[in-house]
Amino acid sequence: MPTRYRVVVTDYLNDELGPERVVLAGLAEVEALCARSEDELRGRVEDADALLVYHYITIGPATIARLRRCKVIVRCGVGYDNVDHVAAARRGIPVAHIPDYGSEEVADTAIGMMLALTRGITLANTLLRTGRAPWNHQAVVPLRRLRGRVFAIVGLGRIGTAVALRARAIGMEVIFYDPYKPSGYEKALGIRRSNTLRELLDQAFVLSLHCPLTEETYHMIDAGALAQMPPESYLINTARGAIVDSRALLAALESERLAGAALDVLEQEPPAANDPLIAAWRDPTHPAHTRLIITPHSAFYSDESILEMRVKSATAVRLALSGEPIPNVVNQPVTG
């Protein structure tokens, strides 16, 4: 059967697209555009029958308005805040995401970041490498035993749940805030629920973020929220950068109210060269140099997880092009 459809990978992937071509064999041609901004899509996606979108770019109303044949937009990942699913719904285009891949990797990363901070691993490595500390335990004084300390989670979805189980296995007391989680879920996990964010923050020795970026969660962790956390606590963000007000975070690190923070996500990725938080992180004289861990939005990644994501994303496209139900659709397309 001749190929009928054109499928476009908008960004991130820059290889032979083997997994996508295997899944879509005989049904569609697949092309990688390697775009780094939405403007680079102009004139290249208008006749696409499906878009596979990663996290380097945004798909806004202007791009969606130009799509003449698109039957589905798949956000190849968990978060879908970089695709205007409301505008897509108005055009009758379903937007799907892949919420069930990479949970283990992100959870492992969050716990790894927590251990690197709370056990002084990053601090000792940096100070000893630069000759700024004695070659003994004084390099990391003071540190607190983790057993019994409060590990606080915002957002108890797939990843938040996986993190909760890991933190509990270490012996920490796990509490969470998620107003959208049905009552009783905490009993199955042996953890506690906080009824308000403030109640959660008041108790957090470690605060780990696992919620989506929405109008409700944008800058949820601001100066006021950070001030609610106990002195010398820790912040972990493997969710979305804009959940945290980066300027407020920088101030909390400068004042040493926070003992440390670890970020896999930033408000702008890659960050601007003059970003104050990045400048402080790189400055050996700034407290953030030893108190802040930054990774390049890589918590999701393993060889196995990226293959799983690619296959599931391409499978969603195949279902859409074949007229079959699409899993994990996040909008309600308007038809007729």
C-alpha positions in Angstrom: 0.0 0.0 0.0 1.5 3.4 -0.9 2.3 5.8 1.9 -0.6 8.2 2.5 0.4 10.4 5.4 3.1 12.8 6.4 4.2 12.8 10.1 6.5 15.5 11.4 8.7 15.4 14.5 9.0 19.1 15.3 12.0 19.1 17.6 14.6 17.3 19.8 15.1 14.2 17.7 18.0 14.3 15.2 18.5 10.7 14.1 17.2 8.2 11.6 13.8 7.9 13.4 14.0 4.2 13.4 11.3 3.5 16.1 8.9 5.9 14.5 9.4 4.4 11.0 8.9 0.9 12.3 5.6 1.7 14.0 4.3 3.8 11.0 5.6 1.5 8.3 3.3 1.4 5.3 1.1 4.2 6.6 3.2 7.4 6.8 6.5 9.0 6.0 8.3 10.5 9.0 10.4 13.6 9.0 12.4 15.3 11.7 12.5 19.2 11.5 14.9 19.7 14.4 13.3 23.1 15.1 14.5 25.2 18.1 11.7 27.7 18.0 8.1 27.9 16.8 9.0 30.3 14.0 11.1 27.6 12.4 8.0 25.6 11.8 6.5 28.1 9.4 6.1 26.6 5.9 7.1 23.2 7.1 4.1 21.8 9.0 1.0 23.1 7.3 0.4 19.9 5.3 1.4 17.5 8.1 -1.1 14.8 9.1 0.3 14.5 12.6 2.9 16.3 14.8 5.2 14.7 17.3 6.2 17.4 19.7 9.0 17.3 22.3 10.0 20.0 24.8 12.3 22.4 22.9 9.5 24.4 21.3 5.9 25.7 21.8 3.0 24.9 19.5 0.8 28.0 19.8 -2.5 29.2 18.2 -0.7 30.7 15.2 0.9 27.4 14.2 -2.3 25.4 15.0 -4.3 27.8 12.8 -2.1 26.9 9.8 -2.5 23.1 10.1 -4.7 22.1 7.2 -4.7 18.3 7.6 -3.5 17.5 11.1 -5.4 14.6 12.8 -3.4 14.5 16.0 -0.7 16.4 18.0 1.2 14.1 20.3 3.3 15.7 23.1 6.1 13.1 23.5 6.3 13.3 27.2 4.3 13.8 30.4 3.7 17.6 30.5 1.8 19.2 27.7 1.9 22.9 28.7 4.0 23.7 25.5 1.0 22.7 23.3 -2.0 25.0 23.2 -4.6 22.2 23.5 -7.5 24.6 23.8 -6.7 26.2 20.4 -6.2 22.6 19.0 -9.6 21.6 20.3 -11.2 24.5 18.5 -9.7 23.2 15.3 -10.9 19.7 16.0 -7.4 18.4 16.6 -6.9 16.0 19.6 -3.8 16.5 21.7 -2.4 13.4 23.4 0.5 12.9 25.8 2.6 10.0 27.1 2.1 10.0 30.9 3.2 6.4 31.5 6.8 6.3 30.5 9.9 7.3 32.4 8.3 7.4 35.9 11.0 5.3 37.3 13.8 7.5 35.9 12.3 10.7 37.1 11.6 9.2 40.6 15.2 7.9 40.8 16.5 11.3 39.8 14.5 13.1 42.4 15.7 10.7 45.1 19.3 10.9 43.8 19.2 14.7 43.9 17.8 14.6 47.5 20.6 12.3 48.6 23.3 14.3 46.9 22.1 17.4 48.8 21.1 16.0 52.2 24.2 13.8 52.5 26.6 16.5 51.5 27.8 14.6 48.4 27.7 17.6 46.0 29.0 20.0 48.7 32.0 17.8 49.6 32.9 17.1 46.0 32.9 20.8 45.1 34.8 22.0 48.2 37.4 19.3 48.1 38.0 19.6 44.4 38.7 23.3 44.8 40.8 22.9 48.0 38.3 24.9 50.1 37.7 22.4 52.8 39.7 19.9 55.0 39.9 16.3 53.9 37.5 15.1 56.5 33.8 15.2 57.5 34.1 18.8 58.5 33.6 19.6 54.8 29.9 18.7 55.1 29.0 19.8 58.7 26.2 20.0 59.6 24.1 17.1 58.2 21.0 15.5 59.6 19.9 11.9 59.6 17.2 11.2 57.0 15.2 8.6 58.9 12.1 10.2 60.3 12.6 13.5 58.4 9.6 14.8 56.4 9.7 14.3 52.7 7.0 16.5 51.3 5.5 16.0 47.8 3.4 18.3 45.7 1.5 16.2 43.1 0.9 12.5 43.7 0.5 11.2 40.2 2.5 8.4 38.7 5.9 10.0 39.3 4.9 11.5 42.7 3.7 8.1 43.9 7.0 6.4 42.7 9.0 9.1 44.6 6.8 8.6 47.7 7.5 4.8 47.7 11.3 5.4 47.4 11.4 8.0 50.1 9.4 5.8 52.4 11.8 2.9 51.8 14.7 5.2 53.0 12.8 5.6 56.3 11.5 9.2 55.7 8.0 10.3 56.8 6.2 11.1 53.5 3.4 13.6 53.3 1.8 15.0 50.2 -0.4 17.8 48.9 -2.7 17.1 45.9 -6.2 18.4 46.1 -7.2 16.4 43.0 -6.3 13.0 44.5 -9.2 11.0 45.9 -9.4 10.5 49.6 -8.0 7.3 50.9 -5.2 6.9 48.3 -2.6 7.8 51.1 -3.8 4.8 53.1 -2.7 2.3 50.5 0.8 3.9 50.4 1.2 4.4 54.1 1.8 8.1 53.8 0.0 11.2 55.1 -2.1 13.9 53.3 -1.8 17.6 53.8 -5.0 19.5 53.3 -3.3 22.7 52.3 0.0 23.7 50.6 0.9 25.8 53.6 0.5 22.9 56.0 2.8 20.9 53.7 5.4 23.6 53.5 5.5 24.1 57.3 6.7 20.5 57.7 9.0 20.0 54.7 12.6 19.0 55.3 12.7 18.1 51.6 10.1 19.5 49.2 9.8 17.6 45.9 7.6 18.9 43.1 5.7 16.6 40.8 2.7 18.6 39.6 1.9 19.9 36.1 2.4 23.5 35.1 -0.9 25.3 35.0 -2.2 28.7 35.9 -2.7 27.4 39.4 0.8 26.1 39.8 2.7 28.9 38.0 5.2 30.3 40.5 3.5 28.3 43.2 6.8 28.1 45.0 7.5 31.8 45.4 9.1 33.9 48.1 6.2 33.4 50.4 6.2 29.7 50.0 9.9 29.4 50.5 9.6 31.5 53.7 7.1 28.9 55.0 9.6 26.1 54.7 11.7 25.4 57.8 15.2 26.9 57.8 17.9 24.7 56.2 15.4 22.7 54.2 15.8 21.5 50.6 13.9 21.9 47.3 13.8 19.4 44.4 12.1 20.2 41.1 11.9 17.6 38.4 8.4 18.8 37.2 8.3 22.2 35.3 10.7 25.1 35.8 8.0 27.8 36.1 6.4 26.2 39.1 9.3 27.8 41.0 10.0 31.6 41.0 13.7 31.4 40.2 14.5 34.9 41.6 12.8 33.9 44.9 14.8 30.7 44.9 18.1 32.6 44.3 17.3 34.9 47.3 16.6 31.9 49.5 19.9 30.4 48.6 21.8 33.7 49.0 20.4 34.1 52.5 21.1 30.4 53.2 17.5 29.9 54.4 17.4 26.9 52.0 20.2 24.5 52.6 20.1 23.5 49.0 18.1 23.0 45.8 18.2 20.7 42.8 16.6 21.5 39.5 16.2 19.4 36.4 13.9 22.0 34.8 14.2 25.8 34.4 11.7 28.5 33.4 13.7 28.9 30.1 15.5 26.0 28.5 18.3 26.3 27.6 18.7 29.3 30.1 19.8 32.7 28.9 23.5 33.5 29.3 22.7 36.3 31.7 20.2 34.4 33.9 20.9 35.4 37.5 20.4 31.9 38.9 22.8 30.4 36.3 25.4 33.1 37.0 25.2 32.4 40.7 25.4 28.7 40.2 28.6 29.2 38.2 30.2 31.7 40.6 32.6 29.9 43.0 32.1 32.8 45.5 28.3 32.5 45.6 26.4 30.2 48.0 24.5 28.7 45.1 27.8 27.2 43.7 27.8 24.5 46.4 24.1 24.5 47.3 22.5 24.2 43.9 22.4 21.2 41.5 21.2 21.8 37.9 20.7 19.1 35.2 19.5 19.8 31.6 15.9 18.4 31.7 17.3 14.9 31.6 15.5 13.2 34.5 13.2 11.4 32.1 16.1 9.8 30.2 17.4 6.3 30.0 17.9 4.2 26.9 14.9 2.2 27.8 12.6 5.1 28.6 13.3 7.1 25.5 12.6 4.1 23.3 9.3 3.5 25.2 8.3 7.1 24.8 9.0 7.1 21.0 7.2 3.8 20.4 4.1 4.9 22.4 4.1 8.3 20.7 4.3 6.8 17.2 1.6 4.3 18.2 -0.7 7.1 19.2 -0.2 8.6 15.7 -0.8 5.3 14.0 -4.1 4.9 15.9 -5.2 8.4 15.0 -4.4 8.0 11.3 -6.2 4.7 11.2 -9.3 6.2 12.7 -9.0 4.3 16.0 -9.4 5.7 19.6 -6.3 7.6 20.8 -5.2 7.0 24.4 -4.4 9.9 26.8 -6.1 12.7 25.0 -6.0 15.9 27.1 -8.6 18.0 25.2 -12.0 17.6 23.8 -11.9 18.5 20.1 -14.8 20.4 18.7 -16.2 18.7 15.6 -18.8 19.6 13.0 
